[in-house]
Amino acid sequence: MIRISFATASLLLSCCAVFAQTQNNDLAASQSTPQAAPPAADPSVPAVTTTEGATVAQFQKIEDAWSDAENRKDQYALELVLSPLLVDVSASGDITTRNQQVMQLMNNDDKTLNLDQKVITVRLLGDIAVANGTYTLRHKVNGSEVQEKGVFTHVFERVRNGWLCTNSQRTVLRTESNAKAKKQSTAEEPFHIPFFSKGDKSTTTTTTTTTTPQQ
């Protein structure tokens, strides 16, 4: 009986020694093996804000489709660009929805209307994109043809495999009326506006007349 107990104890001690040796070998191997480096950033992923490349070209096509729908009074094409949730703020401050935009388009009998939009920058924020650019709108006001130039900000939402505009805002820029050259600011603009200019500052001249009493 004593021999059996002694043999069992010896066997258990041998198993423990083998297990400990195996653990030590595994630990040493894990410490000597270098960890895999994190994957490098994909250079094909565009930056958050871009002014050139495929992203700007993609949104330029959307803006061209928008302009073409306005110029041809194509209701179906316009609905493919504008989201049902659209909120449009015009340069004059009018706020309209997509349905109101479509109704205005179909009821407008101005044959001179022509809209041209140019994308300057695009900012990507996941499924949201913000496009900034310039526009030129030729139309009639009180029977006279006018050419309106300004900047726009269009907010797009990714829907299925395309983009729909959910918010639109335009701002008219005043053109230079004085031929005298003015000093340009060196401050960096958010994006280049080809026809951007500052309005003239009005000056007031005060003339003082002094009357000398006669002697």
C-alpha positions as CSV (number, residue, x, y, z in Angstrom):
1,M,0.0,0.0,0.0
2,I,2.9,2.3,0.9
3,R,4.6,1.6,-2.4
4,I,1.4,2.4,-4.3
5,S,1.0,5.7,-2.5
6,F,4.6,6.6,-3.1
7,A,4.3,5.8,-6.9
8,T,1.2,7.9,-7.2
9,A,2.8,10.9,-5.5
10,S,5.9,10.6,-7.8
11,L,3.6,10.5,-10.8
12,L,1.8,13.6,-9.7
13,L,5.0,15.5,-9.1
14,S,6.3,14.6,-12.5
15,C,3.1,15.8,-14.2
16,C,3.3,19.1,-12.3
17,A,6.9,19.6,-13.4
18,V,6.1,19.0,-17.0
19,F,3.1,21.4,-17.0
20,A,5.2,24.1,-15.4
21,Q,8.0,23.7,-18.0
22,T,5.4,23.9,-20.8
23,Q,3.9,27.1,-19.4
24,N,7.4,28.7,-19.1
25,N,8.2,27.8,-22.7
26,D,5.0,29.2,-24.0
27,L,5.5,32.5,-22.0
28,A,9.1,32.8,-23.3
29,A,7.9,32.2,-26.9
30,S,5.1,34.8,-26.6
31,Q,7.6,37.4,-25.3
32,S,10.1,36.8,-28.0
33,T,7.6,37.1,-30.9
34,P,6.9,40.7,-31.9
35,Q,3.3,41.9,-32.1
36,A,1.8,42.6,-35.5
37,A,1.9,46.3,-36.5
38,P,-1.4,48.1,-36.9
39,P,-2.6,48.3,-40.5
40,A,-1.4,51.4,-42.4
41,A,-4.0,54.0,-43.3
42,D,-5.5,53.5,-46.7
43,P,-4.2,56.3,-49.0
44,S,-7.2,56.0,-51.2
45,V,-9.6,57.3,-48.5
46,P,-10.3,61.0,-49.2
47,A,-9.7,63.7,-46.6
48,V,-12.6,65.2,-44.7
49,T,-12.6,68.3,-46.9
50,T,-11.5,68.1,-50.5
51,T,-11.3,70.6,-53.3
52,E,-10.4,68.3,-56.2
53,G,-10.6,64.7,-57.4
54,A,-13.4,62.2,-57.8
55,T,-15.5,63.5,-54.8
56,V,-15.9,67.1,-56.2
57,A,-16.5,65.6,-59.7
58,Q,-19.3,63.4,-58.2
59,F,-21.1,66.3,-56.6
60,Q,-20.6,68.5,-59.6
61,K,-22.6,66.0,-61.6
62,I,-25.4,66.2,-59.0
63,E,-25.3,70.0,-59.2
64,D,-25.4,69.9,-63.0
65,A,-28.4,67.6,-62.8
66,W,-30.1,70.1,-60.5
67,S,-29.3,73.0,-62.7
68,D,-30.5,71.2,-65.8
69,A,-33.8,70.2,-64.1
70,E,-34.4,73.8,-63.2
71,N,-33.5,75.1,-66.7
72,R,-35.7,72.5,-68.5
73,K,-38.5,72.5,-65.9
74,D,-38.1,68.8,-65.4
75,Q,-40.1,67.9,-62.3
76,Y,-39.0,64.2,-62.2
77,A,-35.3,65.1,-62.6
78,L,-35.6,67.7,-59.8
79,E,-37.2,65.2,-57.4
80,L,-34.2,62.8,-58.0
81,V,-31.9,65.4,-56.5
82,L,-34.0,67.0,-53.7
83,S,-34.9,65.1,-50.6
84,P,-38.5,65.0,-49.4
85,L,-37.1,66.6,-46.2
86,L,-35.6,69.5,-48.1
87,V,-35.5,72.9,-46.4
88,D,-34.4,75.6,-48.9
89,V,-33.4,79.1,-47.9
90,S,-33.2,81.4,-50.9
91,A,-31.0,84.4,-51.3
92,S,-34.0,86.6,-50.5
93,G,-34.7,84.7,-47.3
94,D,-37.7,82.7,-48.4
95,I,-38.0,79.2,-46.9
96,T,-39.5,76.4,-49.0
97,T,-39.9,72.6,-49.0
98,R,-39.3,70.3,-51.9
99,N,-43.0,70.3,-52.9
100,Q,-43.0,74.1,-52.9
101,Q,-39.8,74.1,-55.0
102,V,-41.4,71.8,-57.6
103,M,-44.6,73.9,-57.7
104,Q,-42.6,77.1,-58.2
105,L,-40.7,75.4,-61.0
106,M,-43.8,74.3,-62.9
107,N,-45.6,77.6,-62.4
108,N,-42.7,79.7,-63.5
109,D,-43.1,81.0,-67.1
110,D,-39.8,82.8,-67.2
111,K,-38.2,81.6,-70.4
112,T,-34.9,83.4,-69.7
113,L,-34.3,81.5,-66.4
114,N,-30.9,79.8,-66.4
115,L,-29.1,78.4,-63.4
116,D,-25.4,77.4,-63.3
117,Q,-23.7,75.9,-60.2
118,K,-20.1,75.2,-59.6
119,V,-18.8,73.1,-56.7
120,I,-15.7,74.4,-55.0
121,T,-15.3,72.2,-51.9
122,V,-16.9,69.1,-50.5
123,R,-16.8,68.0,-46.8
124,L,-17.6,64.4,-46.1
125,L,-19.0,63.5,-42.6
126,G,-20.0,59.9,-42.9
127,D,-23.4,59.7,-44.6
128,I,-23.6,63.5,-44.7
129,A,-21.8,65.7,-47.3
130,V,-21.6,69.5,-47.4
131,A,-20.9,71.1,-50.8
132,N,-19.9,74.7,-51.1
133,G,-19.7,76.6,-54.3
134,T,-20.8,79.5,-56.5
135,Y,-23.8,80.0,-58.7
136,T,-25.1,82.3,-61.4
137,L,-28.8,82.7,-61.9
138,R,-30.2,84.6,-64.9
139,H,-33.9,85.5,-64.5
140,K,-36.4,88.3,-64.8
141,V,-37.3,90.6,-62.0
142,N,-40.2,93.0,-62.6
143,G,-39.9,92.4,-66.3
144,S,-36.2,93.2,-66.5
145,E,-33.6,90.5,-67.0
146,V,-31.0,90.3,-64.2
147,Q,-28.0,88.2,-63.5
148,E,-27.6,87.1,-59.9
149,K,-24.3,85.8,-58.6
150,G,-23.6,84.3,-55.2
151,V,-22.5,81.3,-53.1
152,F,-24.4,78.3,-51.9
153,T,-24.1,75.6,-49.2
154,H,-25.9,72.3,-50.0
155,V,-26.2,69.6,-47.4
156,F,-26.6,66.1,-48.9
157,E,-27.6,62.8,-47.2
158,R,-26.5,59.4,-48.6
159,V,-29.6,57.5,-49.6
160,R,-29.1,54.0,-50.9
161,N,-26.5,54.4,-53.6
162,G,-27.0,58.1,-54.2
163,W,-27.2,61.6,-52.5
164,L,-30.2,63.8,-51.9
165,C,-30.1,67.4,-50.8
166,T,-31.7,68.0,-47.4
167,N,-30.7,71.7,-46.9
168,S,-29.9,74.4,-49.3
169,Q,-28.9,78.1,-48.7
170,R,-27.8,80.8,-51.1
171,T,-26.3,84.2,-50.5
172,V,-26.0,86.9,-53.1
173,L,-22.6,88.7,-53.4
174,R,-22.4,92.3,-54.3
175,T,-20.4,93.1,-57.3
176,E,-17.7,95.8,-57.5
177,S,-19.2,99.1,-58.6
178,N,-16.1,101.3,-58.3
179,A,-13.5,100.9,-61.0
180,K,-10.8,102.1,-58.5
181,A,-8.6,99.2,-57.4
182,K,-8.8,98.3,-53.8
183,K,-6.3,96.5,-51.5
184,Q,-7.2,92.9,-51.2
185,S,-7.2,91.1,-47.8
186,T,-4.5,88.5,-47.2
187,A,-6.8,86.5,-44.9
188,E,-7.5,83.0,-46.2
189,E,-11.0,82.4,-47.4
190,P,-12.9,79.1,-46.8
191,F,-12.9,78.6,-50.6
192,H,-12.0,80.8,-53.6
193,I,-14.9,82.9,-54.9
194,P,-14.0,84.1,-58.5
195,F,-16.4,87.1,-58.5
196,F,-16.2,88.0,-54.8
197,S,-15.8,91.7,-54.0
198,K,-16.5,93.9,-51.1
199,G,-19.1,96.7,-51.4
200,D,-18.1,100.3,-51.5
201,K,-18.0,102.2,-48.3
202,S,-20.0,105.4,-48.3
203,T,-18.1,108.6,-47.3
204,T,-19.7,111.7,-46.0
205,T,-18.1,115.1,-46.5
206,T,-19.0,117.9,-44.2
207,T,-18.4,121.5,-45.4
208,T,-18.2,124.3,-42.9
209,T,-18.7,127.9,-44.0
210,T,-17.3,130.6,-41.8
211,T,-18.8,134.1,-42.1
212,T,-16.5,137.0,-41.2
213,P,-18.4,140.0,-39.8
214,Q,-17.8,143.3,-41.6
215,Q,-16.0,146.0,-39.8
